[in-house]
Structure formats: C-alpha cells, structure tokens
Amino acid sequence: MGDYFAKGNIVVDGESFEMKGKMLENVINRLFQKCFFFMVFCHNTGLNLKNYIKAKLADFDLSLTNEQVKERFEADLLMVFM
C-alpha cells in the first residue's frame, strides 16, 4: 500500500480511499501472497492462523477471503508431497 500512497496514486479523504482496476488487482495479489507465505512460514507450528489472516483481510475489506488463501495453500502443499 505504501507504494501507492508514496506515488500519490491514491487520494485519501479522511480515513477512506478508493482503488480501482490494476491497482486494486495488485493490492489483492499482494495481500494474497502475504497471507499465503504466512501460512507457509507457520506450517506445522500448531498456530491457528485463521483469525490472524481474517483480521488482516478485514482491515482492507476486499473480496479476498481466508478460505481462498487456505484452499490454495492446501492444494499447493499436496502438490509438494505427490
């Protein structure tokens, strides 16, 4: 997010702002990767990441969900061990 704010690409009105198009797609992809690699890093630690990831995604109120990230993580994990 800092990249977009620093370049002046986002106009902030108080605490709200709006993203569209490619910028929104990039932010969603970055958040997905962040959550995905958090799952990778914490795999087999016994830590329940669901609430941490849901809270982080709720900060942005985007269409990305914990279930989508977990589904992809589990599918990729199966590929590693096949």
PDB file of N, CA, C and O in Angstrom:
ATOM      1  N   MET A   1       0.832  -1.192   0.000  1.00  0.00           N
ATOM      2  CA  MET A   1       0.000   0.000   0.000  1.00  0.00           C
ATOM      3  C   MET A   1       0.864   1.239   0.000  1.00  0.00           C
ATOM      4  O   MET A   1       0.524   2.244  -0.625  1.00  0.00           O
ATOM      5  N   GLY A   2       1.985   1.170   0.702  1.00  0.00           N
ATOM      6  CA  GLY A   2       2.862   2.326   0.788  1.00  0.00           C
ATOM      7  C   GLY A   2       3.331   2.794  -0.569  1.00  0.00           C
ATOM      8  O   GLY A   2       3.507   3.993  -0.783  1.00  0.00           O
ATOM      9  N   ASP A   3       3.540   1.860  -1.503  1.00  0.00           N
ATOM     10  CA  ASP A   3       3.961   2.223  -2.865  1.00  0.00           C
ATOM     11  C   ASP A   3       2.956   3.159  -3.519  1.00  0.00           C
ATOM     12  O   ASP A   3       3.328   4.142  -4.158  1.00  0.00           O
ATOM     13  N   TYR A   4       1.691   2.842  -3.352  1.00  0.00           N
ATOM     14  CA  TYR A   4       0.647   3.639  -3.984  1.00  0.00           C
ATOM     15  C   TYR A   4       0.477   5.001  -3.313  1.00  0.00           C
ATOM     16  O   TYR A   4       0.291   6.013  -3.988  1.00  0.00           O
ATOM     17  N   PHE A   5       0.542   5.019  -1.989  1.00  0.00           N
ATOM     18  CA  PHE A   5       0.433   6.294  -1.279  1.00  0.00           C
ATOM     19  C   PHE A   5       1.628   7.193  -1.596  1.00  0.00           C
ATOM     20  O   PHE A   5       1.459   8.393  -1.811  1.00  0.00           O
ATOM     21  N   ALA A   6       2.820   6.630  -1.627  1.00  0.00           N
ATOM     22  CA  ALA A   6       4.041   7.406  -1.861  1.00  0.00           C
ATOM     23  C   ALA A   6       4.038   8.038  -3.247  1.00  0.00           C
ATOM     24  O   ALA A   6       4.537   9.150  -3.419  1.00  0.00           O
ATOM     25  N   LYS A   7       3.497   7.362  -4.214  1.00  0.00           N
ATOM     26  CA  LYS A   7       3.478   7.877  -5.581  1.00  0.00           C
ATOM     27  C   LYS A   7       2.328   8.842  -5.829  1.00  0.00           C
ATOM     28  O   LYS A   7       2.220   9.421  -6.909  1.00  0.00           O
ATOM     29  N   GLY A   8       1.469   9.014  -4.828  1.00  0.00           N
ATOM     30  CA  GLY A   8       0.342   9.924  -4.978  1.00  0.00           C
ATOM     31  C   GLY A   8      -0.768   9.381  -5.852  1.00  0.00           C
ATOM     32  O   GLY A   8      -1.584  10.144  -6.369  1.00  0.00           O
ATOM     33  N   ASN A   9      -0.807   8.060  -6.022  1.00  0.00           N
ATOM     34  CA  ASN A   9      -1.836   7.442  -6.859  1.00  0.00           C
ATOM     35  C   ASN A   9      -3.173   7.280  -6.158  1.00  0.00           C
ATOM     36  O   ASN A   9      -4.182   6.995  -6.804  1.00  0.00           O
ATOM     37  N   ILE A  10      -3.192   7.459  -4.846  1.00  0.00           N
ATOM     38  CA  ILE A  10      -4.426   7.292  -4.086  1.00  0.00           C
ATOM     39  C   ILE A  10      -4.758   8.610  -3.403  1.00  0.00           C
ATOM     40  O   ILE A  10      -3.917   9.210  -2.733  1.00  0.00           O
ATOM     41  N   VAL A  11      -5.977   9.040  -3.582  1.00  0.00           N
ATOM     42  CA  VAL A  11      -6.450  10.241  -2.908  1.00  0.00           C
ATOM     43  C   VAL A  11      -7.177   9.801  -1.648  1.00  0.00           C
ATOM     44  O   VAL A  11      -8.130   9.024  -1.708  1.00  0.00           O
ATOM     45  N   VAL A  12      -6.724  10.298  -0.518  1.00  0.00           N
ATOM     46  CA  VAL A  12      -7.306   9.908   0.767  1.00  0.00           C
ATOM     47  C   VAL A  12      -8.235  11.011   1.242  1.00  0.00           C
ATOM     48  O   VAL A  12      -7.876  12.188   1.267  1.00  0.00           O
ATOM     49  N   ASP A  13      -9.441  10.599   1.618  1.00  0.00           N
ATOM     50  CA  ASP A  13     -10.426  11.523   2.157  1.00  0.00           C
ATOM     51  C   ASP A  13     -10.712  11.084   3.589  1.00  0.00           C
ATOM     52  O   ASP A  13     -11.552  10.215   3.820  1.00  0.00           O
ATOM     53  N   GLY A  14     -10.022  11.677   4.536  1.00  0.00           N
ATOM     54  CA  GLY A  14     -10.157  11.247   5.929  1.00  0.00           C
ATOM     55  C   GLY A  14      -9.527   9.884   6.115  1.00  0.00           C
ATOM     56  O   GLY A  14      -8.315   9.722   5.966  1.00  0.00           O
ATOM     57  N   GLU A  15     -10.353   8.903   6.442  1.00  0.00           N
ATOM     58  CA  GLU A  15      -9.858   7.543   6.604  1.00  0.00           C
ATOM     59  C   GLU A  15     -10.264   6.637   5.449  1.00  0.00           C
ATOM     60  O   GLU A  15      -9.987   5.438   5.490  1.00  0.00           O
ATOM     61  N   SER A  16     -10.906   7.173   4.430  1.00  0.00           N
ATOM     62  CA  SER A  16     -11.347   6.329   3.322  1.00  0.00           C
ATOM     63  C   SER A  16     -10.621   6.697   2.029  1.00  0.00           C
ATOM     64  O   SER A  16     -10.184   7.830   1.829  1.00  0.00           O
ATOM     65  N   PHE A  17     -10.512   5.699   1.169  1.00  0.00           N
ATOM     66  CA  PHE A  17      -9.934   5.882  -0.155  1.00  0.00           C
ATOM     67  C   PHE A  17     -10.505   4.811  -1.071  1.00  0.00           C
ATOM     68  O   PHE A  17     -11.093   3.834  -0.608  1.00  0.00           O
ATOM     69  N   GLU A  18     -10.330   4.998  -2.357  1.00  0.00           N
ATOM     70  CA  GLU A  18     -10.880   4.045  -3.307  1.00  0.00           C
ATOM     71  C   GLU A  18      -9.800   3.608  -4.281  1.00  0.00           C
ATOM     72  O   GLU A  18      -9.005   4.418  -4.757  1.00  0.00           O
ATOM     73  N   MET A  19      -9.785   2.325  -4.567  1.00  0.00           N
ATOM     74  CA  MET A  19      -8.860   1.769  -5.550  1.00  0.00           C
ATOM     75  C   MET A  19      -9.679   1.105  -6.643  1.00  0.00           C
ATOM     76  O   MET A  19     -10.760   0.573  -6.388  1.00  0.00           O
ATOM     77  N   LYS A  20      -9.156   1.141  -7.858  1.00  0.00           N
ATOM     78  CA  LYS A  20      -9.850   0.534  -8.989  1.00  0.00           C
ATOM     79  C   LYS A  20      -8.846  -0.153  -9.897  1.00  0.00           C
ATOM     80  O   LYS A  20      -7.640   0.078  -9.811  1.00  0.00           O
ATOM     81  N   GLY A  21      -9.368  -0.999 -10.762  1.00  0.00           N
ATOM     82  CA  GLY A  21      -8.604  -1.592 -11.846  1.00  0.00           C
ATOM     83  C   GLY A  21      -7.342  -2.316 -11.428  1.00  0.00           C
ATOM     84  O   GLY A  21      -7.341  -3.114 -10.491  1.00  0.00           O
ATOM     85  N   LYS A  22      -6.266  -2.022 -12.143  1.00  0.00           N
ATOM     86  CA  LYS A  22      -4.986  -2.704 -11.950  1.00  0.00           C
ATOM     87  C   LYS A  22      -4.435  -2.478 -10.542  1.00  0.00           C
ATOM     88  O   LYS A  22      -3.835  -3.384  -9.963  1.00  0.00           O
ATOM     89  N   MET A  23      -4.628  -1.298  -9.995  1.00  0.00           N
ATOM     90  CA  MET A  23      -4.144  -1.001  -8.647  1.00  0.00           C
ATOM     91  C   MET A  23      -4.834  -1.925  -7.638  1.00  0.00           C
ATOM     92  O   MET A  23      -4.173  -2.486  -6.765  1.00  0.00           O
ATOM     93  N   LEU A  24      -6.137  -2.083  -7.750  1.00  0.00           N
ATOM     94  CA  LEU A  24      -6.883  -2.953  -6.853  1.00  0.00           C
ATOM     95  C   LEU A  24      -6.429  -4.401  -7.020  1.00  0.00           C
ATOM     96  O   LEU A  24      -6.244  -5.117  -6.036  1.00  0.00           O
ATOM     97  N   GLU A  25      -6.253  -4.821  -8.252  1.00  0.00           N
ATOM     98  CA  GLU A  25      -5.789  -6.180  -8.535  1.00  0.00           C
ATOM     99  C   GLU A  25      -4.412  -6.434  -7.906  1.00  0.00           C
ATOM    100  O   GLU A  25      -4.180  -7.498  -7.332  1.00  0.00           O
ATOM    101  N   ASN A  26      -3.513  -5.472  -8.012  1.00  0.00           N
ATOM    102  CA  ASN A  26      -2.178  -5.608  -7.428  1.00  0.00           C
ATOM    103  C   ASN A  26      -2.235  -5.707  -5.901  1.00  0.00           C
ATOM    104  O   ASN A  26      -1.520  -6.512  -5.305  1.00  0.00           O
ATOM    105  N   VAL A  27      -3.069  -4.905  -5.280  1.00  0.00           N
ATOM    106  CA  VAL A  27      -3.197  -4.932  -3.817  1.00  0.00           C
ATOM    107  C   VAL A  27      -3.756  -6.274  -3.368  1.00  0.00           C
ATOM    108  O   VAL A  27      -3.271  -6.851  -2.395  1.00  0.00           O
ATOM    109  N   ILE A  28      -4.770  -6.779  -4.064  1.00  0.00           N
ATOM    110  CA  ILE A  28      -5.342  -8.086  -3.721  1.00  0.00           C
ATOM    111  C   ILE A  28      -4.287  -9.179  -3.885  1.00  0.00           C
ATOM    112  O   ILE A  28      -4.168 -10.057  -3.030  1.00  0.00           O
ATOM    113  N   ASN A  29      -3.528  -9.132  -4.969  1.00  0.00           N
ATOM    114  CA  ASN A  29      -2.479 -10.129  -5.181  1.00  0.00           C
ATOM    115  C   ASN A  29      -1.404 -10.065  -4.095  1.00  0.00           C
ATOM    116  O   ASN A  29      -0.938 -11.101  -3.621  1.00  0.00           O
ATOM    117  N   ARG A  30      -1.017  -8.880  -3.711  1.00  0.00           N
ATOM    118  CA  ARG A  30      -0.008  -8.730  -2.653  1.00  0.00           C
ATOM    119  C   ARG A  30      -0.522  -9.259  -1.319  1.00  0.00           C
ATOM    120  O   ARG A  30       0.211  -9.933  -0.595  1.00  0.00           O
ATOM    121  N   LEU A  31      -1.766  -8.960  -0.991  1.00  0.00           N
ATOM    122  CA  LEU A  31      -2.349  -9.463   0.249  1.00  0.00           C
ATOM    123  C   LEU A  31      -2.463 -10.985   0.219  1.00  0.00           C
ATOM    124  O   LEU A  31      -2.211 -11.655   1.220  1.00  0.00           O
ATOM    125  N   PHE A  32      -2.846 -11.521  -0.936  1.00  0.00           N
ATOM    126  CA  PHE A  32      -2.929 -12.970  -1.075  1.00  0.00           C
ATOM    127  C   PHE A  32      -1.564 -13.592  -0.822  1.00  0.00           C
ATOM    128  O   PHE A  32      -1.448 -14.544  -0.050  1.00  0.00           O
ATOM    129  N   GLN A  33      -0.533 -13.062  -1.465  1.00  0.00           N
ATOM    130  CA  GLN A  33       0.820 -13.606  -1.293  1.00  0.00           C
ATOM    131  C   GLN A  33       1.296 -13.474   0.150  1.00  0.00           C
ATOM    132  O   GLN A  33       1.940 -14.383   0.673  1.00  0.00           O
ATOM    133  N   LYS A  34       0.990 -12.369   0.789  1.00  0.00           N
ATOM    134  CA  LYS A  34       1.372 -12.165   2.187  1.00  0.00           C
ATOM    135  C   LYS A  34       0.755 -13.247   3.060  1.00  0.00           C
ATOM    136  O   LYS A  34       1.448 -13.873   3.862  1.00  0.00           O
ATOM    137  N   CYS A  35      -0.540 -13.466   2.906  1.00  0.00           N
ATOM    138  CA  CYS A  35      -1.242 -14.463   3.708  1.00  0.00           C
ATOM    139  C   CYS A  35      -0.766 -15.878   3.372  1.00  0.00           C
ATOM    140  O   CYS A  35      -0.602 -16.711   4.264  1.00  0.00           O
ATOM    141  N   PHE A  36      -0.549 -16.142   2.099  1.00  0.00           N
ATOM    142  CA  PHE A  36      -0.087 -17.456   1.655  1.00  0.00           C
ATOM    143  C   PHE A  36       1.269 -17.786   2.285  1.00  0.00           C
ATOM    144  O   PHE A  36       1.452 -18.874   2.831  1.00  0.00           O
ATOM    145  N   PHE A  37       2.207 -16.860   2.210  1.00  0.00           N
ATOM    146  CA  PHE A  37       3.533 -17.134   2.751  1.00  0.00           C
ATOM    147  C   PHE A  37       3.560 -17.104   4.276  1.00  0.00           C
ATOM    148  O   PHE A  37       4.456 -17.687   4.886  1.00  0.00           O
ATOM    149  N   PHE A  38       2.614 -16.447   4.887  1.00  0.00           N
ATOM    150  CA  PHE A  38       2.444 -16.539   6.334  1.00  0.00           C
ATOM    151  C   PHE A  38       2.064 -17.983   6.686  1.00  0.00           C
ATOM    152  O   PHE A  38       2.566 -18.546   7.659  1.00  0.00           O
ATOM    153  N   MET A  39       1.168 -18.574   5.877  1.00  0.00           N
ATOM    154  CA  MET A  39       0.798 -19.978   6.087  1.00  0.00           C
ATOM    155  C   MET A  39       1.996 -20.897   5.863  1.00  0.00           C
ATOM    156  O   MET A  39       2.192 -21.853   6.613  1.00  0.00           O
ATOM    157  N   VAL A  40       2.784 -20.619   4.852  1.00  0.00           N
ATOM    158  CA  VAL A  40       3.980 -21.427   4.584  1.00  0.00           C
ATOM    159  C   VAL A  40       4.936 -21.340   5.770  1.00  0.00           C
ATOM    160  O   VAL A  40       5.414 -22.361   6.265  1.00  0.00           O
ATOM    161  N   PHE A  41       5.209 -20.142   6.214  1.00  0.00           N
ATOM    162  CA  PHE A  41       6.157 -19.925   7.308  1.00  0.00           C
ATOM    163  C   PHE A  41       5.697 -20.610   8.595  1.00  0.00           C
ATOM    164  O   PHE A  41       6.520 -21.146   9.337  1.00  0.00           O
ATOM    165  N   CYS A  42       4.387 -20.595   8.866  1.00  0.00           N
ATOM    166  CA  CYS A  42       3.860 -21.127  10.121  1.00  0.00           C
ATOM    167  C   CYS A  42       3.382 -22.574  10.018  1.00  0.00           C
ATOM    168  O   CYS A  42       2.862 -23.122  10.990  1.00  0.00           O
ATOM    169  N   HIS A  43       3.551 -23.196   8.858  1.00  0.00           N
ATOM    170  CA  HIS A  43       3.089 -24.568   8.666  1.00  0.00           C
ATOM    171  C   HIS A  43       3.722 -25.504   9.694  1.00  0.00           C
ATOM    172  O   HIS A  43       4.923 -25.433   9.955  1.00  0.00           O
ATOM    173  N   ASN A  44       2.917 -26.367  10.263  1.00  0.00           N
ATOM    174  CA  ASN A  44       3.328 -27.362  11.267  1.00  0.00           C
ATOM    175  C   ASN A  44       3.797 -26.751  12.580  1.00  0.00           C
ATOM    176  O   ASN A  44       4.498 -27.418  13.341  1.00  0.00           O
ATOM    177  N   THR A  45       3.438 -25.523  12.867  1.00  0.00           N
ATOM    178  CA  THR A  45       3.789 -24.929  14.159  1.00  0.00           C
ATOM    179  C   THR A  45       2.674 -25.113  15.186  1.00  0.00           C
ATOM    180  O   THR A  45       2.888 -24.924  16.383  1.00  0.00           O
ATOM    181  N   GLY A  46       1.491 -25.481  14.716  1.00  0.00           N
ATOM    182  CA  GLY A  46       0.345 -25.623  15.606  1.00  0.00           C
ATOM    183  C   GLY A  46      -0.419 -24.319  15.799  1.00  0.00           C
ATOM    184  O   GLY A  46      -1.458 -24.297  16.458  1.00  0.00           O
ATOM    185  N   LEU A  47       0.088 -23.244  15.231  1.00  0.00           N
ATOM    186  CA  LEU A  47      -0.566 -21.945  15.343  1.00  0.00           C
ATOM    187  C   LEU A  47      -1.786 -21.905  14.427  1.00  0.00           C
ATOM    188  O   LEU A  47      -1.687 -22.246  13.249  1.00  0.00           O
ATOM    189  N   ASN A  48      -2.932 -21.491  14.960  1.00  0.00           N
ATOM    190  CA  ASN A  48      -4.144 -21.353  14.161  1.00  0.00           C
ATOM    191  C   ASN A  48      -4.133 -19.966  13.523  1.00  0.00           C
ATOM    192  O   ASN A  48      -4.347 -18.963  14.205  1.00  0.00           O
ATOM    193  N   LEU A  49      -3.886 -19.911  12.238  1.00  0.00           N
ATOM    194  CA  LEU A  49      -3.724 -18.638  11.532  1.00  0.00           C
ATOM    195  C   LEU A  49      -5.036 -18.010  11.089  1.00  0.00           C
ATOM    196  O   LEU A  49      -5.057 -16.846  10.688  1.00  0.00           O
ATOM    197  N   LYS A  50      -6.112 -18.748  11.155  1.00  0.00           N
ATOM    198  CA  LYS A  50      -7.389 -18.277  10.604  1.00  0.00           C
ATOM    199  C   LYS A  50      -7.756 -16.886  11.113  1.00  0.00           C
ATOM    200  O   LYS A  50      -8.065 -16.000  10.315  1.00  0.00           O
ATOM    201  N   ASN A  51      -7.727 -16.685  12.415  1.00  0.00           N
ATOM    202  CA  ASN A  51      -8.134 -15.387  12.959  1.00  0.00           C
ATOM    203  C   ASN A  51      -7.162 -14.273  12.597  1.00  0.00           C
ATOM    204  O   ASN A  51      -7.584 -13.138  12.376  1.00  0.00           O
ATOM    205  N   TYR A  52      -5.878 -14.573  12.533  1.00  0.00           N
ATOM    206  CA  TYR A  52      -4.884 -13.572  12.154  1.00  0.00           C
ATOM    207  C   TYR A  52      -5.101 -13.116  10.706  1.00  0.00           C
ATOM    208  O   TYR A  52      -5.086 -11.923  10.404  1.00  0.00           O
ATOM    209  N   ILE A  53      -5.302 -14.089   9.830  1.00  0.00           N
ATOM    210  CA  ILE A  53      -5.488 -13.758   8.414  1.00  0.00           C
ATOM    211  C   ILE A  53      -6.824 -13.051   8.191  1.00  0.00           C
ATOM    212  O   ILE A  53      -6.893 -12.074   7.446  1.00  0.00           O
ATOM    213  N   LYS A  54      -7.883 -13.540   8.834  1.00  0.00           N
ATOM    214  CA  LYS A  54      -9.184 -12.881   8.687  1.00  0.00           C
ATOM    215  C   LYS A  54      -9.121 -11.432   9.172  1.00  0.00           C
ATOM    216  O   LYS A  54      -9.712 -10.546   8.556  1.00  0.00           O
ATOM    217  N   ALA A  55      -8.414 -11.194  10.259  1.00  0.00           N
ATOM    218  CA  ALA A  55      -8.299  -9.828  10.787  1.00  0.00           C
ATOM    219  C   ALA A  55      -7.540  -8.934   9.822  1.00  0.00           C
ATOM    220  O   ALA A  55      -7.934  -7.789   9.598  1.00  0.00           O
ATOM    221  N   LYS A  56      -6.459  -9.442   9.250  1.00  0.00           N
ATOM    222  CA  LYS A  56      -5.674  -8.642   8.296  1.00  0.00           C
ATOM    223  C   LYS A  56      -6.497  -8.332   7.057  1.00  0.00           C
ATOM    224  O   LYS A  56      -6.480  -7.200   6.576  1.00  0.00           O
ATOM    225  N   LEU A  57      -7.211  -9.307   6.537  1.00  0.00           N
ATOM    226  CA  LEU A  57      -8.034  -9.078   5.349  1.00  0.00           C
ATOM    227  C   LEU A  57      -9.190  -8.135   5.647  1.00  0.00           C
ATOM    228  O   LEU A  57      -9.596  -7.360   4.781  1.00  0.00           O
ATOM    229  N   ALA A  58      -9.722  -8.190   6.858  1.00  0.00           N
ATOM    230  CA  ALA A  58     -10.825  -7.299   7.237  1.00  0.00           C
ATOM    231  C   ALA A  58     -10.377  -5.839   7.266  1.00  0.00           C
ATOM    232  O   ALA A  58     -11.191  -4.938   7.063  1.00  0.00           O
ATOM    233  N   ASP A  59      -9.090  -5.598   7.515  1.00  0.00           N
ATOM    234  CA  ASP A  59      -8.568  -4.230   7.501  1.00  0.00           C
ATOM    235  C   ASP A  59      -8.789  -3.560   6.153  1.00  0.00           C
ATOM    236  O   ASP A  59      -8.932  -2.340   6.077  1.00  0.00           O
ATOM    237  N   PHE A  60      -8.817  -4.358   5.090  1.00  0.00           N
ATOM    238  CA  PHE A  60      -8.907  -3.814   3.741  1.00  0.00           C
ATOM    239  C   PHE A  60     -10.280  -3.961   3.114  1.00  0.00           C
ATOM    240  O   PHE A  60     -10.567  -3.294   2.120  1.00  0.00           O
ATOM    241  N   ASP A  61     -11.138  -4.811   3.659  1.00  0.00           N
ATOM    242  CA  ASP A  61     -12.490  -5.001   3.150  1.00  0.00           C
ATOM    243  C   ASP A  61     -12.489  -5.274   1.644  1.00  0.00           C
ATOM    244  O   ASP A  61     -13.160  -4.588   0.874  1.00  0.00           O
ATOM    245  N   LEU A  62     -11.721  -6.292   1.243  1.00  0.00           N
ATOM    246  CA  LEU A  62     -11.631  -6.678  -0.162  1.00  0.00           C
ATOM    247  C   LEU A  62     -12.344  -8.009  -0.367  1.00  0.00           C
ATOM    248  O   LEU A  62     -12.822  -8.616   0.591  1.00  0.00           O
ATOM    249  N   SER A  63     -12.416  -8.456  -1.603  1.00  0.00           N
ATOM    250  CA  SER A  63     -13.120  -9.695  -1.924  1.00  0.00           C
ATOM    251  C   SER A  63     -12.313 -10.942  -1.570  1.00  0.00           C
ATOM    252  O   SER A  63     -12.823 -12.053  -1.719  1.00  0.00           O
ATOM    253  N   LEU A  64     -11.100 -10.801  -1.118  1.00  0.00           N
ATOM    254  CA  LEU A  64     -10.238 -11.923  -0.761  1.00  0.00           C
ATOM    255  C   LEU A  64     -10.643 -12.485   0.600  1.00  0.00           C
ATOM    256  O   LEU A  64     -10.907 -11.728   1.534  1.00  0.00           O
ATOM    257  N   THR A  65     -10.691 -13.827   0.712  1.00  0.00           N
ATOM    258  CA  THR A  65     -11.079 -14.456   1.974  1.00  0.00           C
ATOM    259  C   THR A  65     -10.002 -15.419   2.463  1.00  0.00           C
ATOM    260  O   THR A  65      -9.155 -15.875   1.695  1.00  0.00           O
ATOM    261  N   ASN A  66     -10.057 -15.712   3.748  1.00  0.00           N
ATOM    262  CA  ASN A  66      -9.153 -16.685   4.350  1.00  0.00           C
ATOM    263  C   ASN A  66      -9.318 -18.047   3.673  1.00  0.00           C
ATOM    264  O   ASN A  66      -8.333 -18.751   3.453  1.00  0.00           O
ATOM    265  N   GLU A  67     -10.538 -18.416   3.346  1.00  0.00           N
ATOM    266  CA  GLU A  67     -10.816 -19.702   2.726  1.00  0.00           C
ATOM    267  C   GLU A  67     -10.125 -19.832   1.370  1.00  0.00           C
ATOM    268  O   GLU A  67      -9.624 -20.904   1.031  1.00  0.00           O
ATOM    269  N   GLN A  68     -10.095 -18.749   0.594  1.00  0.00           N
ATOM    270  CA  GLN A  68      -9.422 -18.782  -0.706  1.00  0.00           C
ATOM    271  C   GLN A  68      -7.921 -19.023  -0.534  1.00  0.00           C
ATOM    272  O   GLN A  68      -7.320 -19.811  -1.264  1.00  0.00           O
ATOM    273  N   VAL A  69      -7.340 -18.350   0.418  1.00  0.00           N
ATOM    274  CA  VAL A  69      -5.902 -18.498   0.659  1.00  0.00           C
ATOM    275  C   VAL A  69      -5.609 -19.910   1.155  1.00  0.00           C
ATOM    276  O   VAL A  69      -4.677 -20.557   0.678  1.00  0.00           O
ATOM    277  N   LYS A  70      -6.397 -20.383   2.103  1.00  0.00           N
ATOM    278  CA  LYS A  70      -6.185 -21.711   2.677  1.00  0.00           C
ATOM    279  C   LYS A  70      -6.355 -22.798   1.619  1.00  0.00           C
ATOM    280  O   LYS A  70      -5.590 -23.761   1.582  1.00  0.00           O
ATOM    281  N   GLU A  71      -7.353 -22.641   0.769  1.00  0.00           N
ATOM    282  CA  GLU A  71      -7.596 -23.607  -0.300  1.00  0.00           C
ATOM    283  C   GLU A  71      -6.391 -23.715  -1.225  1.00  0.00           C
ATOM    284  O   GLU A  71      -5.963 -24.816  -1.570  1.00  0.00           O
ATOM    285  N   ARG A  72      -5.855 -22.586  -1.620  1.00  0.00           N
ATOM    286  CA  ARG A  72      -4.676 -22.577  -2.496  1.00  0.00           C
ATOM    287  C   ARG A  72      -3.459 -23.166  -1.794  1.00  0.00           C
ATOM    288  O   ARG A  72      -2.698 -23.925  -2.394  1.00  0.00           O
ATOM    289  N   PHE A  73      -3.274 -22.813  -0.514  1.00  0.00           N
ATOM    290  CA  PHE A  73      -2.151 -23.329   0.257  1.00  0.00           C
ATOM    291  C   PHE A  73      -2.225 -24.851   0.342  1.00  0.00           C
ATOM    292  O   PHE A  73      -1.234 -25.540   0.098  1.00  0.00           O
ATOM    293  N   GLU A  74      -3.399 -25.372   0.687  1.00  0.00           N
ATOM    294  CA  GLU A  74      -3.549 -26.818   0.823  1.00  0.00           C
ATOM    295  C   GLU A  74      -3.349 -27.538  -0.506  1.00  0.00           C
ATOM    296  O   GLU A  74      -2.764 -28.620  -0.536  1.00  0.00           O
ATOM    297  N   ALA A  75      -3.823 -26.957  -1.599  1.00  0.00           N
ATOM    298  CA  ALA A  75      -3.626 -27.552  -2.925  1.00  0.00           C
ATOM    299  C   ALA A  75      -2.143 -27.575  -3.286  1.00  0.00           C
ATOM    300  O   ALA A  75      -1.649 -28.576  -3.804  1.00  0.00           O
ATOM    301  N   ASP A  76      -1.429 -26.481  -3.018  1.00  0.00           N
ATOM    302  CA  ASP A  76      -0.006 -26.429  -3.313  1.00  0.00           C
ATOM    303  C   ASP A  76       0.774 -27.379  -2.421  1.00  0.00           C
ATOM    304  O   ASP A  76       1.754 -27.982  -2.859  1.00  0.00           O
ATOM    305  N   LEU A  77       0.348 -27.514  -1.178  1.00  0.00           N
ATOM    306  CA  LEU A  77       1.001 -28.411  -0.244  1.00  0.00           C
ATOM    307  C   LEU A  77       0.870 -29.864  -0.724  1.00  0.00           C
ATOM    308  O   LEU A  77       1.820 -30.641  -0.630  1.00  0.00           O
ATOM    309  N   LEU A  78      -0.301 -30.219  -1.232  1.00  0.00           N
ATOM    310  CA  LEU A  78      -0.499 -31.563  -1.776  1.00  0.00           C
ATOM    311  C   LEU A  78       0.414 -31.822  -2.972  1.00  0.00           C
ATOM    312  O   LEU A  78       0.937 -32.925  -3.131  1.00  0.00           O
ATOM    313  N   MET A  79       0.604 -30.815  -3.802  1.00  0.00           N
ATOM    314  CA  MET A  79       1.474 -30.948  -4.982  1.00  0.00           C
ATOM    315  C   MET A  79       2.917 -31.234  -4.579  1.00  0.00           C
ATOM    316  O   MET A  79       3.621 -31.971  -5.269  1.00  0.00           O
ATOM    317  N   VAL A  80       3.357 -30.657  -3.472  1.00  0.00           N
ATOM    318  CA  VAL A  80       4.728 -30.838  -2.999  1.00  0.00           C
ATOM    319  C   VAL A  80       4.964 -32.284  -2.594  1.00  0.00           C
ATOM    320  O   VAL A  80       6.040 -32.834  -2.828  1.00  0.00           O
ATOM    321  N   PHE A  81       3.953 -32.896  -1.986  1.00  0.00           N
ATOM    322  CA  PHE A  81       4.126 -34.238  -1.442  1.00  0.00           C
ATOM    323  C   PHE A  81       3.626 -35.336  -2.366  1.00  0.00           C
ATOM    324  O   PHE A  81       3.563 -36.492  -1.947  1.00  0.00           O
ATOM    325  N   MET A  82       3.269 -35.024  -3.602  1.00  0.00           N
ATOM    326  CA  MET A  82       2.819 -36.044  -4.547  1.00  0.00           C
ATOM    327  C   MET A  82       3.969 -36.571  -5.351  1.00  0.00           C
ATOM    328  O   MET A  82       3.780 -37.441  -6.201  1.00  0.00           O
TER     329      MET A  82
END
